[in-house]
Amino acid sequence: MPPVGPAELAEQAEHFRRFAGETARQLPLYHRICQAAAEDAEVVARMFLAPTEQRRPNLLLAAVHDLVLAGEGDQLAAWYASVTDPPRVVGSGGEDPWPHFRSLALDHDGVAQRLATRATQTNEVGRCGPLVLALAGLAADAPGAPAGGSRPLGLVELGASGGLNLRLDAYEYRFEPGGAVGGPSPLVLTCRVRGERPAPVPAQLPTIASRVGLDLHPVDLGDRSAARWLVACQWPDQPERIHRLRTAIALAHAGPPRVVPGDAVDGVAALVDEVPAHALAVVIATWALAYLLPARQRDLMATLDQLGARRDLSLVFAEQPLEVPGLPVPARPDGVDDPRFTALVRIDWRAGRRAATRLADQHPHGTWVEWLTG
Ligand SMILES: C[S@@+](CC[C@H](N)C(=O)[O-])C[C@H]1O[C@@H](n2cnc3c(N)ncnc32)[C@H](O)[C@@H]1O
């Protein structure tokens, strides 16, 4: 490991301090670990095993969580709800998870190896709740949809990760209030409906004629250690998210989604061209376009403008407006913007003309939706 200066160490320590104070404020285990890590120069120095762009607390947390999931977590496992039910409660019984975390972080070769080679990765199926509302509306409005019916959709997902959200018609949805759709399925996704407008819960899920994902680093769900890493990147303080993810991964073994490696901007045209003509081509992206630089976001729109001149096309994305300055995000109708919200936006190209609608705002993981149109 190259020598690390005090300023770099202090910067890394600050990441842990901020993670403890903000992100993990309501996650007792990760709050305790990150608070202690911020004051421990030896643990902070471990971050320099990772490439620069990956030096964030989540990577170390995931590296240790992955060991715990693999059964190598020793006594630390008792605090992890992902492997112990019920887990030990942080701060109770005079016992502290930190010394156990610390010794794994410093002494286990598996942690060093993961820090050097892995990148944090997520695939949040909860985002399918708001997404199915958007897609069902799109299928019903699509040019060529029969009166009172809907047109099949050809999905192309950018930043699809393991492709779990491409399988959105394999899940059951409960909108509260609003009703249920889909299923029965072992995976039930619950989405609270906020605000004044009812959510447009369809009578049935849209028909998906074709589906394919594109990702710089697709996750092969059939590879046990790759699938476990997806779980490791989630937070043990949120067992319900972990349960959702594990269920979705298990279901995907019956029909693994196709996710091809490639860049979202460079690879999108070829995949849109594959969508069968009877289907409406729909590009979807959830918490993925934020990873493109603003100039690349503009390049994506230019590419979609060209595709939209050739065939009817839609883009549905759920992204935080601040993170996507290169994409058109209409203002909320009431003008009250909260930059922490995720905007659910639909852009249609019909006969070459582009129109954008902010359908809703939602929780980043899809646990609630506030419908804004109709
Ligand atoms: C936060 S994850 C979200 C994954 C998934 N969309 C979801 O909502 O669960 C972002 C994904 O975008 C992918 N990604 C980042 N930059 C990309 C790019 N330029 N082209 C394709 N995929 C990209 C990452 O590899 C990662 O899988």
The ligand as an SDF file (V2000), in Angstrom:
LIG
                    3D

 27 29  0  0  0  0  0  0  0  0999 V2000
  -27.0190    2.5660   -8.2040 C   0  0  0  0  0  0  0  0  0  0  0  0
  -26.9430    1.2450   -9.3990 S   0  0  0  0  0  0  0  0  0  0  0  0
  -28.6760    1.1340   -9.8060 C   0  0  0  0  0  0  0  0  0  0  0  0
  -29.0050   -0.1750  -10.4100 C   0  0  0  0  0  0  0  0  0  0  0  0
  -30.4570   -0.3570  -10.8330 C   0  0  0  0  0  0  0  0  0  0  0  0
  -30.8060    0.5800  -11.8830 N   0  0  0  0  0  0  0  0  0  0  0  0
  -31.4000   -0.1940   -9.6630 C   0  0  0  0  0  0  0  0  0  0  0  0
  -32.1770    0.7710   -9.6290 O   0  0  0  0  0  0  0  0  0  0  0  0
  -31.3680   -1.0350   -8.7610 O   0  0  0  0  0  0  0  0  0  0  0  0
  -26.2350    2.0630  -10.8170 C   0  0  0  0  0  0  0  0  0  0  0  0
  -25.8660    1.1130  -11.9340 C   0  0  0  0  0  0  0  0  0  0  0  0
  -25.4750    1.8840  -13.0590 O   0  0  0  0  0  0  0  0  0  0  0  0
  -24.3660    1.2490  -13.6770 C   0  0  0  0  0  0  0  0  0  0  0  0
  -23.6550    2.2620  -14.4860 N   0  0  0  0  0  0  0  0  0  0  0  0
  -22.9670    3.3220  -14.0450 C   0  0  0  0  0  0  0  0  0  0  0  0
  -22.4840    4.0350  -15.0880 N   0  0  0  0  0  0  0  0  0  0  0  0
  -22.8940    3.4010  -16.2050 C   0  0  0  0  0  0  0  0  0  0  0  0
  -22.7300    3.6420  -17.5970 C   0  0  0  0  0  0  0  0  0  0  0  0
  -22.0290    4.6860  -18.0460 N   0  0  0  0  0  0  0  0  0  0  0  0
  -23.2880    2.7920  -18.4610 N   0  0  0  0  0  0  0  0  0  0  0  0
  -23.9870    1.7050  -18.0330 C   0  0  0  0  0  0  0  0  0  0  0  0
  -24.1780    1.4310  -16.7350 N   0  0  0  0  0  0  0  0  0  0  0  0
  -23.6430    2.2630  -15.8270 C   0  0  0  0  0  0  0  0  0  0  0  0
  -23.5770    0.6980  -12.5240 C   0  0  0  0  0  0  0  0  0  0  0  0
  -22.6860   -0.3510  -12.9240 O   0  0  0  0  0  0  0  0  0  0  0  0
  -24.7000    0.1950  -11.6040 C   0  0  0  0  0  0  0  0  0  0  0  0
  -25.0590   -1.1330  -11.9080 O   0  0  0  0  0  0  0  0  0  0  0  0
  1  2  1  0
  2  3  1  0
  2 10  1  0
  3  4  1  0
  4  5  1  0
  5  6  1  0
  5  7  1  0
  7  8  2  0
  7  9  1  0
 10 11  1  0
 11 12  1  0
 11 26  1  0
 12 13  1  0
 13 14  1  0
 13 24  1  0
 14 15  1  0
 14 23  1  0
 15 16  2  0
 16 17  1  0
 17 18  1  0
 17 23  2  0
 18 19  1  0
 18 20  2  0
 20 21  1  0
 21 22  2  0
 22 23  1  0
 24 25  1  0
 24 26  1  0
 26 27  1  0
M  CHG  2   2   1   9  -1
M  END
$$$$
